[in-house]
Amino acid sequence: MIKIKSTAELDRMRVSCRMAATVRDAVAKAIKPGVTTLELDEYAQELIAKMGAKSAFYGYRGFPGHICVSVNDEVVHGIPSQRIVRLGDILSVDFGVTYDGFVGDTATTVMVGVTDPDVIRLITVTEKALTAAIEQAVVGNRLSDISHAVETVATAAGMGIVRDFVGHGIGRKMHEDPQIPNFGRPGRGPKLRAGMTFALEPMLNLGTEEVEVMSDGWTVLTKDRRPSAHFEHTVAIAEGQAEILTVAEK
């Protein structure tokens, strides 16, 4: 059953989601050639501590980092390490905050001096797919309308749609029902109602949709080792248009 959040619960989620967005944006700005992905993780840890919050990722099913940092052909769940960021890299930063009993989850993909037009197009299309998904996350639509919106954008651009990992419900736990694939026919699944909260996250590949998990048990790679991009927002279903919760305070 999909949970409907009360006004009070949504207010609490707004706080955790703003925190997640603030850390996401700060870490994104810190990405530059020469920095290590572990240094990015340590920076995120410092910011979280100052907020009095906790990483929703650290220790989750044994994950060893405070953020996921996935580089180039890494799709998701990259473990922070001594890997040095280089000119031409793309980095997906995926991050979640737990605060006052609620979770905010968000991701962005950052280009580091990228000039390859195909990679730039991958980033642009993936972000466009997230926008299309959010546009369908409104009262009266069906759950699969969100999935179909991502598929439509990705297919038109010739991108591979990751099928093994999906969006999800979110609230008191990071992963709640339902799962939200990034593909599917429209008009299926439960009707969307105000107060439902979802983490929408297109993951698109420049090549094949097929992926595999590395021996570390976490890092997901594209099978053909071509680049992958990932964007994510936590949203609340509403009339007219969804409320994007993972937006940093200005």
N, C-alpha and C positions, 0 to 999 in steps of 0.2 A: 504493500500500500504506500502511495506517495504521501508524505507528510505535508500538511498545510501549516505554515508558521503563523502564529498570532502576531499582532502589531508589536507587542513587547519583545517577542523572540526575534522578529525582523530587525528591531532597533539594536538588539545585541549583536546580530549577525553583521549589521552595517559597520559596527565598530571593528570587529575582527577582520572584515573584508577590507576596510580602509587601511588597517595596519598592514595586511598582506600586500596591498597595492603600493603602499609607501616604501616597503622594503624592496619589492620588485623593481620599482623605478630607480631607487638608490643603487641597487646592485647593477642594474642595466647601465647606469651612467658610469659606474666604476670599471666597466669592461673596456680594456685597451690592450694593445700588444705588450707582452712582457709580464702581465699579471697571471697568477696561477688560478686555477678553478678552486683550489683550497683556500686561497686568500679571499676569493669572493664569498665562499662559504663562511669564513671567519668574520667577514664584514657583516654578513647577514645575521650571524649569531649575536654580534655586538649590538646591532640595531634592535633585534628582538628583545634582548635583555633590558635595554633602556626603556622599552615600551611596557615592560612587565608582562610580556606575553611568552608563549612557547611556540617553537616550530612544530607544526602538525606532522612533519616528515621525520624528524629525528627520532630514531628508535621504532618507527612504524614498521611492523613486521621485520624488525632488525635493520632497517635502512640506516647507514652510518653517517649520513650528512644532514645538515639543516636545510639545505636546498638541493634540488636536482639541477645539475649543469650538464647539458648534453651538447656535444660539439660535432658539427658537420654531419656525418652519417649516423650519429647517435640520435635516435628518435626521442626517447624519454628515459628517465631514471638513471641518468649519468651520475656517477659518484664523484664528488669533489676530490681532487688529487693534486699532485705537483705538476700536472700538465700545464704547459705555458700557452697562453693565448697568442696566436700569431695573426699577422695581417692576412686578410682573406678568409678568416674563419667566420662561421656563424655559430652562435651559442643560444640554445634554448635554456632559459632560466625558469624553473617551475618551483613554486613556493606556496606553502600553506601556513597560516597562523591559527593557533588555538588561544582564545581569550574569552573569559567569562562564560565558558561552557559551549562556545560555538566556534565553527571553523570557517575561515575564508581561504579560497584556493584560486591561484591565478598563475599565468605563464605568459612569457613573451619571448620572441626570438630576436636577437641582436646581431647585426652585421658589423664586422670589424674591417672597415676599408674594402668591402667587397665590390668588385667591378664586373664580375661574371654576370651577364644579363639573364642567364637562365636561373641563377641562384636568386637574383633580385626579384625575378618574376615569381619564383617559389614563395618567397616571403610575402610578396604583395597578394598573391592568390590565397594563401593560408589565412592572412588577416581578413581578407574580403570574405572568406568562407565563414569566419567567426561572426562577422557583421551580419551576414545572411542568416545564420542560425539564430542570433539574438532577435532579429526582426520577426522571426516566426514564434518566438517564445511569449505568446500573448494569450490572454483568456479566450477560450473557445476553440483554439487550434488543438490538433492532436499531437501527441509526443513525437510521432514519426515525421511530422512536418519540419521539425528542427533538423532531424537527420537528413531528410531529403534536400533541404536547403544547402547543407554542406556538400552533399554529393553532386548537386547540380553545378555549383561553382567549380568544384575540383575537376569534375569530368569535362566540363567545357574547356578547361585549361590544360587537359591532358596529364593531370597529376595523379600519382598513386595514392589511394586513400587507405591509411592504416586501419585494418579491421580487427586486429588482435587487442587493441586498447581503445577505450571509449570514454565519453563523458558520463556524468553520474549525478544522482541526487546528493545533496550536501546539507548539513545543519549541525546537529550535535556531534555527528561523526563525519569524517572526511568523505567516506564512501557510503552513501545510503542508496536505497532504491529510488528510481529505476536506473538501469544502465541506458546510456544514450549513444548508440552507434553514430558514426559519421556517414552513414549510407542507409538507404531504405526507401520503400515506397511511401508516399504521403498518405495522410488520412487514416492512420492506424494508431493503435494504442490508446491510452486514457486521454480524456479531454483535459486540457490545461486549465487550472483554476488559480485565482489570485492567492498568493502566499506560498505557492510551491517554489522551492529554491533548487537550482541546478548549477552544476559546474559544466559549462560547455567548452569543449576543447578539440577543435580540428587538429589532426596530425597528418600532414601531407608530405609525400615524397616526390622528389624530382624524377625518380624512376619507378621501379616495381613497388607494389603495395606490400610485398612480402618482407617480414622482419625476422630477426632471431635474437635470442638473449645470450649475452656473453657469459663466460665462465664465472664471473663474479656474482651471477645470479640476479643481477639488477639491470645493467645497462642494455638497452634495446638498440640494435643496429639494423639499418636497412640491409637486406640480403645482397643487393648489388653494390653496396657501399657508396651510393650516391646520396647527396644531401637530403636532409629532412627538416621540416619546420613545425613549430607548435605554438599556438596561441590559446589562451584560456581566460575566461571571465566567470565569476560566480554571479548569477542573475536571479532576480525574483520575478515571478510571473505577475503581470499586472494588466489592466485594461489599456488598450491602445498601443503601448510599447512596454517592453520589459525594463525593469530597473537594473542597471548594471551596478552591482554592489562593490566590485573590486576597482574602485576609483579612489586615488589618493586625495587627501584634503589639500586644497590650494592655500 
